[in-house]
Amino acid sequence: MSIQTTMKALADPTRREILKLLKEGSLSAGEIGDHFEMSLPAISRHLATLKEADLIRDTRKGKFIFYELNTSMIEEVMLWLSELKEEK
């Protein structure tokens, strides 16, 4: 995990909102896009950044791609952040 890549992904409020949506379960890019007033290509760029940071995974089902949280990476980030707090 590159912490720089992860922090860059988490820095954007849209990407954080996407993670919140995926907390409820897997969604297609179109379903995610329905929650935002931006183009599907813009949503796809956000999804690509989250995927690059390993915060989400994708699965192809027919002609659709569904996205879900990578909970192991989320837990790793949370652990890293809690360790920072303990170092104070």
N, C-alpha and C positions, 0 to 999 in steps of 0.2 A: 504494500500500500504506500503510495506517495501521499504524505500528509498534505503537501502543497496542493496536489490535484484535488484531494478531498475537500480541503478548506475552500478552494476556489469554487467547487461545485456547491458547497453549502452557503457560500456568501450571497448568492442570488435569491431574492425572496420568491420568485416564481418557482425555482427549483425546490425550495423548501416547501412550498405549497403542493407541488407535485408529490413530494415524499409523504406529506400528510394524506393526500388522496389515496396513495398506494398502501397506506397503513390499513385501509379497509379491505384491501384485496387487489387482485390483478385487474388491470384495465388496458384497453387498447389505446393507441395514440389518439384516435378520434374521440374516445370517451374522455380522455384527459383534456383534450383540446376544448371540449364542450364547457369546461369550467373556466376558460380564459377567453379574453377578447384579444386574441392574437392569431396569426396565421398558423396553419398546420406545420409549415416548414420551420417556423420559429419554435414551436413545441418540439419538433423533431431535434432541433439543435440543443434544446435544454435536455431532452432525453439522452442524447449522445454524450453530453457532458456528464450527466449522472451515471451513465453506463461506463464511461471512461474512468470515473472515480470508483467504480465497482460498488456503487450504492444501490443500483438496481440491476435486475436481470431481465432478459427478454426471452419469450418463447413464441415460436411461430405455430399458429393453429389455423390451417387452411391458408387463406389469403391475408389473415390478420396477424399482427404481432402484439402480444400482450406483455405488459411490463409489471414487475412486482419488486417489492423491496428485497434487497439482499440483507437479510437480518443479521447474518454473521458479521458483515462489514459495519453495519450500524452499531452493533454491540462493541466491535473493536474501537470505533471512533469514540463511543461513550466511555469506554474504559480508559482510553488515552486522555480524554478530557478530564475525567475524574482524577487521574494520576497527576495531571498538571495542578489541579486544585489542591491536592494533598501536599504538593511540594512547597506551597506557600509558607 
